[in-house]
Amino acid sequence: MDRAIILSAGQGSRLGHMVDNRPKCLIDFGGRTLLDRQLDCLDANGVREAVVVTGFHDELVNEALSNRTAGPNVRAVYNPFYKVADNLGSLFMARDELSGDCLVWNGDTLVSDPLMARVIANQRQGICVTIDRKDSYDSDDMKVVVDDDGRLRSIGKRISAGVNGESIGLLAFRSGGAERFLEAIERDIRTPEGTTIWYLRVIHHLAQQSDVWTFDIAGEEWGEVDFPQDVERARELVARWDSKGDSAAA
C-alpha cells in the first residue's frame, strides 16, 4: 500500500464530556491515543505514508503528530468544514491523496495488526470494503448487502432487507480504484446533498454502476468508538492485544 488516509476531523460529540477539549482520535487507550495506535498499526504492516485529515482542535492533533518519533511519514490536511460537512467533505479536502494503492480508514476504528495484515495482503483489485459478520445489526451499524461472490450491492445505515454484514470503516483501493472513487467524489460533492452525506454513500452509488468488492474479516478483532460504552470495550480490547504482544495494534 502506498499510503493510508485517516479521517480524524470530527469531535465525536456522542462521547460527551470526553471530547469537550480534545477530538476523539486523542482519547487514550492503554497508554497510547487512538490515532497513535492507528499509525503504529500501519507501521507494523509496512505502510510508510499516512495522511491525517484534521478538524476539531487540529492544533492538538498536529502537536501529537509532531511528538511522534517513529512510524509512517505523516502529514496533516485540515478540513475547515468539519462542523457543517460530513466525512465526504474530509475526503474532498484530501482528494489529492486519492491515487495509486491506498487505504481510507475511519479515525474512530481500532483494528488488530493481524486484521490489517489481511486487508493489505488481499489482492482484490479496484475498490474493496472491509466487512464483518454478526448475528444481528442495529440502527447505528453501517450495514451491507453482499452477493455470494463478494460483490457489494448496498451499503448504508438505513438498509433493512437482505443485510448480511457491516462495514468496519476500512477500505482498500488498488489498480485504479482510488481514481474511480475520486471521480465519484468530485461528482457527488457538487450535488445539493453533497456536503451532508457520508463517503460510503458515494461507494453505494458506485456499486449500482460497476463492481465494488468486499473483504470479509469475520473472526478478526476490531472496535468502533462512537459512544462512552465503546471506549471501555475498546480499552479492554487493546489491553488484550497488548498482553499478547500485539503492541502495535491500532
Secondary structure as the mmCIF struct_conf table of DSSP 4:
data_model
#
loop_
_struct_conf.conf_type_id
_struct_conf.id
_struct_conf.beg_label_comp_id
_struct_conf.beg_label_asym_id
_struct_conf.beg_label_seq_id
_struct_conf.end_label_comp_id
_struct_conf.end_label_asym_id
_struct_conf.end_label_seq_id
STRN STRN1 ARG A 3 LEU A 7
HELX_RH_3T_P HELX_RH_3T_P1 SER A 13 VAL A 19
BEND BEND1 ASP A 20 ARG A 22
HELX_RH_3T_P HELX_RH_3T_P2 LYS A 24 LEU A 26
STRN STRN2 ASP A 28 PHE A 29
TURN_TY1_P TURN_TY1_P1 GLY A 30 GLY A 31
STRN STRN3 ARG A 32 THR A 33
HELX_RH_AL_P HELX_RH_AL_P1 LEU A 34 ALA A 44
TURN_TY1_P TURN_TY1_P2 ASN A 45 GLY A 46
STRN STRN4 GLU A 49 THR A 54
TURN_TY1_P TURN_TY1_P3 PHE A 56 HIS A 57
HELX_RH_AL_P HELX_RH_AL_P2 ASP A 58 SER A 66
TURN_TY1_P TURN_TY1_P4 ASN A 67 ASN A 67
BEND BEND2 ALA A 70 PRO A 72
STRN STRN5 ASN A 73 TYR A 78
TURN_TY1_P TURN_TY1_P5 PRO A 80 VAL A 84
BEND BEND3 ALA A 85 ALA A 85
HELX_RH_AL_P HELX_RH_AL_P3 ASN A 87 MET A 93
TURN_TY1_P TURN_TY1_P6 ALA A 94 ALA A 94
HELX_RH_3T_P HELX_RH_3T_P3 ARG A 95 GLU A 97
BEND BEND4 GLY A 100 ASP A 101
STRN STRN6 CYS A 102 ASN A 106
TURN_TY1_P TURN_TY1_P7 GLY A 107 ASP A 108
STRN STRN7 THR A 109 VAL A 111
HELX_RH_AL_P HELX_RH_AL_P4 ASP A 113 ALA A 121
STRN STRN8 GLY A 126 ASP A 132
BEND BEND5 ASP A 135 ASP A 135
TURN_TY1_P TURN_TY1_P8 SER A 139 ASP A 140
BEND BEND6 ASP A 141 ASP A 141
STRN STRN9 LYS A 143 VAL A 146
TURN_TY1_P TURN_TY1_P9 ASP A 148 ASP A 149
BEND BEND7 GLY A 150 GLY A 150
STRN STRN10 ARG A 151 ARG A 151
STRN STRN11 LEU A 152 GLY A 156
TURN_TY1_P TURN_TY1_P10 LYS A 157 ARG A 158
BEND BEND8 ALA A 161 GLY A 162
STRN STRN12 GLY A 165 ARG A 174
TURN_TY1_P TURN_TY1_P11 SER A 175 GLY A 176
HELX_RH_AL_P HELX_RH_AL_P5 GLY A 177 ASP A 188
TURN_TY1_P TURN_TY1_P12 ILE A 189 ARG A 190
BEND BEND9 THR A 191 THR A 191
TURN_TY1_P TURN_TY1_P13 PRO A 192 GLU A 193
HELX_RH_3T_P HELX_RH_3T_P4 GLY A 194 THR A 196
BEND BEND10 ILE A 197 ILE A 197
HELX_RH_AL_P HELX_RH_AL_P6 TYR A 199 GLN A 209
BEND BEND11 SER A 210 SER A 210
STRN STRN13 TRP A 213 ASP A 216
TURN_TY1_P TURN_TY1_P14 ALA A 218 GLY A 219
BEND BEND12 GLU A 220 GLU A 220
STRN STRN14 TRP A 222 GLU A 224
BEND BEND13 PHE A 227 PHE A 227
HELX_RH_AL_P HELX_RH_AL_P7 PRO A 228 SER A 243
TURN_TY1_P TURN_TY1_P15 LYS A 244 GLY A 245
TURN_TY1_P TURN_TY1_P16 SER A 247 ALA A 248
#
